[in-house]
Amino acid sequence: MKGGKPFVQTYSDRKTVEYEEHVARTAMEQLSAALPDDGPYSLRVPFEGRLLISLRFNMRKPVSYPASVVHHLKRPDLDNLVKSVLDGLQKGRVIVEDNQVTDLTASKRYEDDRHPEGVEIDITAFV
């Protein structure tokens, strides 16, 4: 018990921690290449204030699946994917805290020509 209240702490498995670290590294690399260093439109990370985030998880479709299977209804669960990305953005110092997110959209789809395997992250920051 912590402070007289029940306290539960969970630990991420190794695979989840590695994914969060990958998200952190990749997000900072992408931002470093995209954000100007100076000028009137320069942005600094970590983003502070209100955030709107959109996530699209593009999953590889097993070759054994027929063409009629169009929706990703298997694991991993969408909420777990979202948590890992938000934790990765926080660990990578892209955002200060995930409680800054006031609006969140997330989807998981099978990859296609326009959306290769991985996650597409759009962040709108109100600074």
Phi, psi and omega in degrees: 000142180241116180063029180081002180246147176301141183229127178239132177233133179247156180238138177282144177287167185303317182297319179293317178299317179297321179294316179299320178294322177296316178300315181300311181296311184295318180297316179294322177298315181296316180294319180300323180283333187263331186270131175291149182281333182209179180103176185290342183250019181287146178238151179239145174247151007286148177293135177245160179087196185292138179233139169247125184233136175238129181237133174233114179266119181256110187258146177287132178270127178302139182297337181284347181282138177289161180299336181291343178276109185245344182248139179277098184253010182256179175291154007281155179289144182300319182295326177289322176298315180300313181301317181296319179292314179297319177296320178296319178296324178288315179297325180278001179063032172278320175236159180283306182216149178286350176285355174287342184285115179259338179224130184220129171237142181213144176212155172232132184223166170280145181299156173212186184300325182272343184226087181291167181306136180137196178237136175259126184241122174245126180239127171250118182250132175259104184253000000 
